Amino acid sequence: MKKFIVAIDGPAGSGKSSISAIVAEKEGFTHIDTGAMYRAVTLEALQRKINLEDENEFKFVNDIDVIYKEGKTFLNGKDVSSEIRSQEVTNNASLVAKYKIVRDRMVFFQRESAKTGKVIMDGRDIGSVVLPNANLKIFLTARAEERARRRCKENELKGIESDFDTILNEIKVRDYKDAHREIAPLKKCDDAIMVDTTNMTIDEVVNKIISLINERYNKMSKEPSFEELLNDFENKPTLRVGDIVEGVVVSIPDDKTLLLDIKSFTEGTLHLNYFTKDKDVTSFKGLVKLGDKFTCKVTKIENGQGRNDHSLIMLSRLDQLKGEAFDSLIKAKDENLEINVHVLKEVNSGFLCTYNGIELFMPKSQALKDTKVKDDVLVKVIEVEEKRKRAVVSAKIIEHEKYIKDRDAELEKINVGDKLDGVITKVEKYAAFVKIGNVTGIIKARDVAHEFVDITTVLKAGDEIKVEVLSKENGKLQLSRKALIKTAYQEYKETHKVSDKVQGRVTNKQPGYLLLEIAPNLKGLLHQSEYSWNPNDNYNNQVVIGDMVDVAIIQMNDEKETIRLSRKALMDNPWDKVECKVGDETNVKVKEVNPKGLVVEAFGVDGYIPLSETMTEEKKDISDYYAVGDEAKAVVIDVNKKEWKLKLSIKKLANKEARAEFEKYLKTEEASTSIGDQFKEVLKK
């Protein structure tokens, strides 16, 4: 087995490197661990402390040397096999490996290493990108849980602490990144053999791969007989000028000449001026390498007859360039790739452009504003007409995609609660639209102000505005203007405090309370218990809507932004000074006369003398006996300070005084003669 190449691909933690190393040792192969090579670049990037998110900072890869040999990884001559297995390198290797500049450099090293001998190379794009012509391709995999378990065990043997759930999550994230990266994503080639190692031991996997190698080699090693070779040569189709052939570069005699194996009686010759129309290309050096394949057209055939006559087959790729260029347009459309076109001419409806000799059309609606003839413009293919070999391109779509990308990046940085500056772009009755950088948000009518307003009169398109982010769902921002405006309560509290005397206008009367407007858009509550010290007062009979009422602030609730008011707090409670009890006598002054009795002033408060407790004769009008301003003496017959009730009686006091006089009289008569003596004669009769 002189030359045999095995390409092993698979996800992180599937055991590619370990298995490849064992197989290589057993079968005498050279093992090249490409993953280790990418890890070395990652280590170098971390040590240089560059921005891993910026591909432009990876230009250093052209100045470093990465070698993998005898199971070890060397970075600039230093063995870094242990350092590249750190968690930091592991977490970032996939990111580094996605960059084209890194992959191009590593692919160069990898292909050079696989040119001769028996080679096993493992990675994530070996069969699909690095060695597409490998003799055997294997896709080695295992369930994510099994790979996480293996990684934990591997770390344990190295004395590294690890958490299963953390490593499992890292593996799943790594799998997603590898499968979705833009350049050379992880995938199973159609001609690769899948080997699932989830339930296999290392020895079983090794034996399986060795078996696959031997099986494939045996098929390849069967050599044809001389008769078969001769028959194959004689049965080759006759080559004619104009034929399309595929050739492999087997020699580069000079900077301007290639020799291609086209499976004919001699190699085909391809000169540089028949390879490209690009005048800036002056050499095949760095442009083409041995093993590259090209499709060409036969332009001349000379069969050598004499000893000094040489056979010659001349080739050209110029006709193929146009077809390949159009194929690249189709690919650009299918894969949404950007291409660079040259503007040739401006026409009424747009611009005629050229790309690799193909004329394209860019409508004015798809061109940038400053586009002019002779410009080189970055575009995307938006329409392809294969039969007529025509295509339509757009520069605007790239601009729009950039806008979307920038918008999404800006949106990602915005969080609920952020206070942002924006510009109003449109105002409707129900909402206003605000542009914040590349992001547009909406302010609903209810979030414009604390009170109801017609937003079309408050907000105008073009106005600058400060807003707060209320929510961020499905890429949409809901904004608020009122969240950054003080409420009427907050403004009022800055100049008022509890116990302040204020005035309010009655705006609403309800059973049990009044609402008073004490400032614009701010109302306070005056409970009936705070209207008067007199619980019998009825504010419904004393105030109407629109009346101004003097009150005091007795409570300010910051959480609910409510204010409670009191009218009685501005008044003295006359009952605080009342000190009397049932039976106490006092002078009263009549304040009101009504059919049911008298309202009088006593002890500094209002009292009441029922009709039955006056000195009025039955069925007589009380006003014939009493008038406002009259004074009299009365006795307390009932008192309730809590309910402001004071009941008096003139009659009971008069009867009491009469009885006292009578008792006094009796005592005087007893001293001179007894009643019995005085009535004895009368009784005899």
ABEGO torsion letter per residue (X at the ends): XABBBBBBBEBBGAGAAAAAAAAAAAAGBBBBBAAAAAAAAAAAAAAAGBBAABAAAAAAAAABBBBBBGGBBBBGGBBAAAAAABAAAAAAAAAAAABAAAAAAAAAAAAAAAABEBBBBBEAAAAAAABAABABBBBBBBBAAAAAAAAAAAAAAAGBBBBAAAAAAAAAAAAAAAAABABGBBBBBAABBBBBAAABBAAAAAAAAAAAAAAAAAAAABBBBAAAAAAAAAABBBBBBGBBBBBBBABBABAABBBBBAGBABBBBBBAAAABABAABABABGABBBGBBBBBBBABBBBBABAABBBBBBBBAAAAAAAAAAAAAAAAAAAGBBBBBBBABBBAAEBBBBBGGBBBBBBAAABBAABBBGBBBBBBBABBBAAAGBBBBBAAAAAAAAAAAAAAAAAAABBBGBBBBBBBABBBAABBBBBBEABBBBBBAAAABABBBBAAAABBBGBBBBBBBABBBGGBBBBBAAAABBBAAAAAAAABBBGBBBBBBBABBBBGBBBBBABBGBBBBBBAAAABABAABBAAAABBBGBBBBBBBABBBAAAGBBBBBAAAABBBAAAABBBBBGBBBBBBBABBBAAEBBBBBGGBBBBBBAAABABBBGBBAAAABBBGBBBBBBBABBBAAAGBBBBBAAAAAAAAAAAAAAAAAAAAAAABBAAAAAAAAAAX
